[in-house]
Amino acid sequence: MPQQLTLDIRPEQNPTLDNFIAGANAELVARLRALAQPRTFDAVYLWGPPGCGRSHLLRATRAAADAAGRRTVYVAGEEAGAELPCSTGGLLVVNDVDRLDPAAQVALFRTFNSARLAGLSLLLAGPKPPLELDLREDLRTRIGQAIVYAVRPLSDEEKAATLQSQASQRGMKMEDGVIGYLLRHAERDLPSLMAVLDELDRASLERKRPVTVPLLKEMLHKFNKNPE
């Protein structure tokens, strides 16, 4: 009997500060909420490895600033040029500062120097602490003088609770041990775990099978993982 095909009608979830699983990052999220508001003048740098939620937080802060009526410009480090677009009283968000070319590094340094006078806030992100960034020394020093946060990963207990909550919201019924097996054998960052959960949900609906460890093993093989 052919598999039943299903239509994925779940809307893409836009990143917000409300749907970010804060865990030990509650102070950082509160700081970003404040940064999104007009007449807040700070420079914030957050860092962490891929998958920690840096990009989510930057996009979410931009959305919060837009909602608050604060003009915001988002720039990817590899796309930045010799001039950085910014406006008086606005918020400039720069992701992956480690990818800034020499001209863009000069531009960001100048923006730091003029930010206070222009009432401009800065939100920057990269993969390493400021002193470990491969940038020109004066810019690295400026970033180090910002308010610096390390994005702390969720604990296994927090990841398990998040996965269970997401599964419950989707009406997924899982046998005992599925989440524990997933945490032991899949990539451990939350975006990867959620991607596997999506595939489990889809496969369960298509095959009319409950979510079991054997089904999970099949999904992990599909994701080029080795569950043994």
N, C-alpha and C positions, 0 to 999 in steps of 0.2 A: 504494500500500500504506500503510495507516495506521501512524503511529508507534507503536512499542512503548512502553507506559507502564511506568514503573518505580516501585517502592515505595522511598522514601527511608528506609532502615533504619539509617543512621549515627546513633549516639547524639549528643545535644547535648553538647558538651564543656564541662564546668564549669570556670570559671577557677580555676587553681591557680598557685602560685608556680613549680611545676615546668614547667607548659606555657606560661608566659610566655617569649617569646623575648627574652632579656635584652640581647643585644648589648652596648652600652656602659653598660648599667644594672646591671651585676653588683653593684656596691657597694650600690645602692638595694635590690635584691632581698635581699641579705644582711641589710641593716638591717631590712627588713620581716619576715624570718624571725625575727630576734631580738625584734622588737616583738610578735610573736604569742605569745611565751612568757610564762607567768605570772612575776610579780616583775620585769618589765622596765618601767621607768617613764620614758618619753620622750614628747616631742611631735614629730611628724614632719609636714611639709607637703611635698607633691609637686605639681608643676604642669606643664602642657604643653597643647598645642592638642587639639581633638577628634580622636580616632583614634589618639592616641599610646599608649594603654594604661592611662590613669589608672584608669578604672572597673574594668578587669580586675584591676589590682594591689590596689585596695581590696577588691573581693569575694574575691580570692584570700587576702589577709591575714586577712579575717574567717574564711574557711574554715580557715586554718591555726590561728588562735586557738581556734576551736571544737574543732578536733581536739586541741589541747593542753590543753583544759579551761579556757580563759580565757573568761569571759563577755564577749560582744561585742555592741555595739549599732551598727547601721548606719543612718545618717540621710541622706536626700537633702536638699540645701540648701533647695529650694523647699518641702519638707514639714516643716521644723523649726519648732517653736513657741517659746513663751516659757519652756518647761522642756525641758531635754535629758535624756533617760533615760540614766543611767549608774550603775554600781555600784562599790563599793570593790574595788580590785584589777583592775577590768575594762579593756576597750578600747573607746573611743568613736571611731567612724569617721564622718566627715562629708564627703560629696562635694559639689562645687560650692558652696564657701563663698561665692562671689560672689553666690549666689541667696538668701542668708539675709536675711529681712526685719529691720527694726530691732529687734523684740523678740527674735528668734533670735540676733542679733548680741550683744545684752546677755547672753543666756543662755550663749553660747559664751565670752564674756569671763569671766563668773563661773566657768565650768567650768575655764578655764585657771588661775584664781586658787586653786581648791580642789583641782586635780588631784594635786599632789604630796602633800598631806596625806591624800588618799583613796587614794593608790597607783594612780591612774588614768592610763592612757596615752591619747594622742590621735593619731589619724591623719586628717589633713585633706588635701583636694585642691581645686584650682581651675585656671583656665585661664591665670593670669598669676603673675609673681613677687609676693611679699607687698606690696611698696611700690606696685605698680600696681593692687591690688585696690580696688574702689570700696566700701570698708567704713568704719565709724567708726574714728577714728585709734587709739584705745587697743587695739582688736581687731587692726587691721593691724599695730601694733607687736608685740603678743603673737605673732602668727603669724610675724613676721619673726625672733623670738627662738627659734623652733622649729628643728629640724634640717631644712633646706630642700634639696630635690632637684628639679632639672629632669629630666623624663623625656625622655631623648634618643632621637630617631628612629633606626630601623635604617638602615644604609647600603644602597645598591642591591645590593651584593654579598650582604649578609645577607638582604635580602628575597628575592633570587633563590634563595639556598640554602634558605631556609625553604619557598618555594613548591615547589621541586624535591623537597624531603624530603616535604612533604605529598602531592604527586602520587604519589611512589613508594610511600608507605604505602597509598594507595588503589588501586594497580595501574594508574594512568593512564599511557598511553604517548603522549608528546607529540613532535611533530616539532620539529626544531631551530628556534629563533627564537620559539617561542610565549611563553616567559617574558620574553624581551627586549621583544617587542612589547607584552605586558601591562604591563610597567613603564613603557614610553614613553607609553602611550595611556589607561591607566586611572587612577582616583584612586590616589594613591601611599601612603595609609595602609594598614597591614596588614589591618585588618578588611575594607576594601573589596576589596583584592586577594584575600583568602580567599573573599569572597562570589562574586567572578567565578569563582574556581577551582571552587567548589561548582557553579555553573551549567554550567561546562564539563564537569565530571564527569557531571552529570545529562544534559546534552544528548548527550554522547558515548554514554552507555548507551541512551538512548531512541532515538537515530537510528542506532545501531550504526556510528558514524563515529569515526575516530581524532581526537584533539585536534590540530587544525591552526590555522594563522593565519586562514584564511577562517571557520572555525567560531568562533574567538575574536571576529572582527569582528562576527558576528551577535550574540554574547552582549553585546558592548559596546554595540551599538545597543539591545539589550533593556534595558540599564542606563542608557539615555539618554546614552550617551557618543558622541563624534564621533571615530572612529578615523582619519579622513583628516587 
